[in-house]
Amino acid sequence: YYAVLFSNTLLDQNDLTYQNLSKNLRETAEKQPGYLGIESYRNPQDGKGITISYWKSLEAVTLWKKHADHLIAQQYGRDIAYDNYSVRVCEVQRECHFNKDPDH
């Protein structure tokens, strides 16, 4: 499967339009063919963050990149929300897990 790493720096962490776009985009992504999951983290001190989405195939990654709602969010990000960002698409070749608490 594939991981799309989207690292970025927000200009304004209190941007309500960005927050709503992000929430709606996540809900839309969850309904896309090939979607496997998402993780997202943000440092409140400097606005730097990373979102990692997981996809079954490169085709699914490409279809998501071209999705109309995603294109709107990309434009908003470039025009208003982000100081900078990088996108990396990686093939996951291996994974392992550890969990001290087996109930979680």
C-alpha positions as protocol buffer text, in pm:
chain_id: "A"
residue {
  index: 1
  type: TYR
  ca { x: 0 y: 0 z: 0 }
}
residue {
  index: 2
  type: TYR
  ca { x: 102 y: 366 z: -20 }
}
residue {
  index: 3
  type: ALA
  ca { x: 146 y: 649 z: 227 }
}
residue {
  index: 4
  type: VAL
  ca { x: 107 y: 1014 z: 131 }
}
residue {
  index: 5
  type: LEU
  ca { x: 304 y: 1236 z: 371 }
}
residue {
  index: 6
  type: PHE
  ca { x: 180 y: 1594 z: 371 }
}
residue {
  index: 7
  type: SER
  ca { x: 403 y: 1812 z: 589 }
}
residue {
  index: 8
  type: ASN
  ca { x: 316 y: 2179 z: 622 }
}
residue {
  index: 9
  type: THR
  ca { x: 330 y: 2497 z: 826 }
}
residue {
  index: 10
  type: LEU
  ca { x: 5 y: 2680 z: 894 }
}
residue {
  index: 11
  type: LEU
  ca { x: 4 y: 3058 z: 895 }
}
residue {
  index: 12
  type: ASP
  ca { x: -295 y: 3080 z: 1134 }
}
residue {
  index: 13
  type: GLN
  ca { x: -391 y: 2783 z: 1349 }
}
residue {
  index: 14
  type: ASN
  ca { x: -721 y: 2956 z: 1437 }
}
residue {
  index: 15
  type: ASP
  ca { x: -835 y: 2975 z: 1071 }
}
residue {
  index: 16
  type: LEU
  ca { x: -1193 y: 2843 z: 1096 }
}
residue {
  index: 17
  type: THR
  ca { x: -1227 y: 2806 z: 719 }
}
residue {
  index: 18
  type: TYR
  ca { x: -918 y: 2586 z: 715 }
}
residue {
  index: 19
  type: GLN
  ca { x: -1046 y: 2380 z: 1008 }
}
residue {
  index: 20
  type: ASN
  ca { x: -1381 y: 2321 z: 835 }
}
residue {
  index: 21
  type: LEU
  ca { x: -1215 y: 2237 z: 502 }
}
residue {
  index: 22
  type: SER
  ca { x: -985 y: 1992 z: 679 }
}
residue {
  index: 23
  type: LYS
  ca { x: -1272 y: 1820 z: 864 }
}
residue {
  index: 24
  type: ASN
  ca { x: -1486 y: 1793 z: 551 }
}
residue {
  index: 25
  type: LEU
  ca { x: -1191 y: 1673 z: 344 }
}
residue {
  index: 26
  type: ARG
  ca { x: -1115 y: 1396 z: 592 }
}
residue {
  index: 27
  type: GLU
  ca { x: -1478 y: 1280 z: 578 }
}
residue {
  index: 28
  type: THR
  ca { x: -1468 y: 1285 z: 198 }
}
residue {
  index: 29
  type: ALA
  ca { x: -1139 y: 1094 z: 184 }
}
residue {
  index: 30
  type: GLU
  ca { x: -1282 y: 819 z: 406 }
}
residue {
  index: 31
  type: LYS
  ca { x: -1543 y: 748 z: 134 }
}
residue {
  index: 32
  type: GLN
  ca { x: -1292 y: 723 z: -153 }
}
residue {
  index: 33
  type: PRO
  ca { x: -1207 y: 392 z: -318 }
}
residue {
  index: 34
  type: GLY
  ca { x: -872 y: 265 z: -194 }
}
residue {
  index: 35
  type: TYR
  ca { x: -868 y: 475 z: 125 }
}
residue {
  index: 36
  type: LEU
  ca { x: -711 y: 288 z: 419 }
}
residue {
  index: 37
  type: GLY
  ca { x: -669 y: 548 z: 694 }
}
residue {
  index: 38
  type: ILE
  ca { x: -518 y: 873 z: 813 }
}
residue {
  index: 39
  type: GLU
  ca { x: -302 y: 1016 z: 1092 }
}
residue {
  index: 40
  type: SER
  ca { x: -247 y: 1385 z: 1159 }
}
residue {
  index: 41
  type: TYR
  ca { x: -31 y: 1578 z: 1405 }
}
residue {
  index: 42
  type: ARG
  ca { x: 33 y: 1950 z: 1460 }
}
residue {
  index: 43
  type: ASN
  ca { x: 279 y: 2136 z: 1686 }
}
residue {
  index: 44
  type: PRO
  ca { x: 81 y: 2421 z: 1846 }
}
residue {
  index: 45
  type: GLN
  ca { x: 396 y: 2628 z: 1910 }
}
residue {
  index: 46
  type: ASP
  ca { x: 507 y: 2675 z: 1551 }
}
residue {
  index: 47
  type: GLY
  ca { x: 215 y: 2552 z: 1338 }
}
residue {
  index: 48
  type: LYS
  ca { x: 417 y: 2271 z: 1178 }
}
residue {
  index: 49
  type: GLY
  ca { x: 221 y: 1957 z: 1110 }
}
residue {
  index: 50
  type: ILE
  ca { x: 205 y: 1634 z: 915 }
}
residue {
  index: 51
  type: THR
  ca { x: -85 y: 1434 z: 782 }
}
residue {
  index: 52
  type: ILE
  ca { x: -24 y: 1083 z: 656 }
}
residue {
  index: 53
  type: SER
  ca { x: -295 y: 918 z: 450 }
}
residue {
  index: 54
  type: TYR
  ca { x: -284 y: 554 z: 345 }
}
residue {
  index: 55
  type: TRP
  ca { x: -407 y: 417 z: 13 }
}
residue {
  index: 56
  type: LYS
  ca { x: -431 y: 73 z: -151 }
}
residue {
  index: 57
  type: SER
  ca { x: -275 y: 180 z: -481 }
}
residue {
  index: 58
  type: LEU
  ca { x: -108 y: 461 z: -671 }
}
residue {
  index: 59
  type: GLU
  ca { x: -428 y: 491 z: -875 }
}
residue {
  index: 60
  type: ALA
  ca { x: -622 y: 563 z: -554 }
}
residue {
  index: 61
  type: VAL
  ca { x: -362 y: 827 z: -458 }
}
residue {
  index: 62
  type: THR
  ca { x: -394 y: 992 z: -800 }
}
residue {
  index: 63
  type: LEU
  ca { x: -775 y: 989 z: -794 }
}
residue {
  index: 64
  type: TRP
  ca { x: -772 y: 1152 z: -450 }
}
residue {
  index: 65
  type: LYS
  ca { x: -525 y: 1419 z: -566 }
}
residue {
  index: 66
  type: LYS
  ca { x: -765 y: 1510 z: -849 }
}
residue {
  index: 67
  type: HIS
  ca { x: -1088 y: 1497 z: -643 }
}
residue {
  index: 68
  type: ALA
  ca { x: -1283 y: 1824 z: -682 }
}
residue {
  index: 69
  type: ASP
  ca { x: -1310 y: 1892 z: -306 }
}
residue {
  index: 70
  type: HIS
  ca { x: -941 y: 1818 z: -262 }
}
residue {
  index: 71
  type: LEU
  ca { x: -853 y: 2059 z: -546 }
}
residue {
  index: 72
  type: ILE
  ca { x: -1048 y: 2337 z: -370 }
}
residue {
  index: 73
  type: ALA
  ca { x: -865 y: 2267 z: -42 }
}
residue {
  index: 74
  type: GLN
  ca { x: -528 y: 2261 z: -221 }
}
residue {
  index: 75
  type: GLN
  ca { x: -596 y: 2604 z: -370 }
}
residue {
  index: 76
  type: TYR
  ca { x: -705 y: 2745 z: -33 }
}
residue {
  index: 77
  type: GLY
  ca { x: -390 y: 2606 z: 124 }
}
residue {
  index: 78
  type: ARG
  ca { x: -164 y: 2766 z: -135 }
}
residue {
  index: 79
  type: ASP
  ca { x: -347 y: 3100 z: -137 }
}
residue {
  index: 80
  type: ILE
  ca { x: -425 y: 3147 z: 232 }
}
residue {
  index: 81
  type: ALA
  ca { x: -353 y: 2872 z: 485 }
}
residue {
  index: 82
  type: TYR
  ca { x: 7 y: 2752 z: 441 }
}
residue {
  index: 83
  type: ASP
  ca { x: 344 y: 2916 z: 471 }
}
residue {
  index: 84
  type: ASN
  ca { x: 490 y: 2605 z: 305 }
}
residue {
  index: 85
  type: TYR
  ca { x: 419 y: 2240 z: 242 }
}
residue {
  index: 86
  type: SER
  ca { x: 570 y: 1922 z: 97 }
}
residue {
  index: 87
  type: VAL
  ca { x: 402 y: 1609 z: -35 }
}
residue {
  index: 88
  type: ARG
  ca { x: 576 y: 1275 z: -48 }
}
residue {
  index: 89
  type: VAL
  ca { x: 425 y: 953 z: -183 }
}
residue {
  index: 90
  type: CYS
  ca { x: 589 y: 640 z: -43 }
}
residue {
  index: 91
  type: GLU
  ca { x: 536 y: 271 z: -97 }
}
residue {
  index: 92
  type: VAL
  ca { x: 507 y: 90 z: 236 }
}
residue {
  index: 93
  type: GLN
  ca { x: 709 y: -227 z: 204 }
}
residue {
  index: 94
  type: ARG
  ca { x: 697 y: -343 z: 565 }
}
residue {
  index: 95
  type: GLU
  ca { x: 533 y: -252 z: 894 }
}
residue {
  index: 96
  type: CYS
  ca { x: 546 y: -367 z: 1252 }
}
residue {
  index: 97
  type: HIS
  ca { x: 353 y: -266 z: 1565 }
}
residue {
  index: 98
  type: PHE
  ca { x: 400 y: -253 z: 1941 }
}
residue {
  index: 99
  type: ASN
  ca { x: 135 y: -189 z: 2203 }
}
residue {
  index: 100
  type: LYS
  ca { x: 212 y: -214 z: 2573 }
}
residue {
  index: 101
  type: ASP
  ca { x: -160 y: -217 z: 2659 }
}
residue {
  index: 102
  type: PRO
  ca { x: -331 y: -500 z: 2464 }
}
residue {
  index: 103
  type: ASP
  ca { x: -675 y: -348 z: 2532 }
}
residue {
  index: 104
  type: HIS
  ca { x: -597 y: -40 z: 2320 }
}
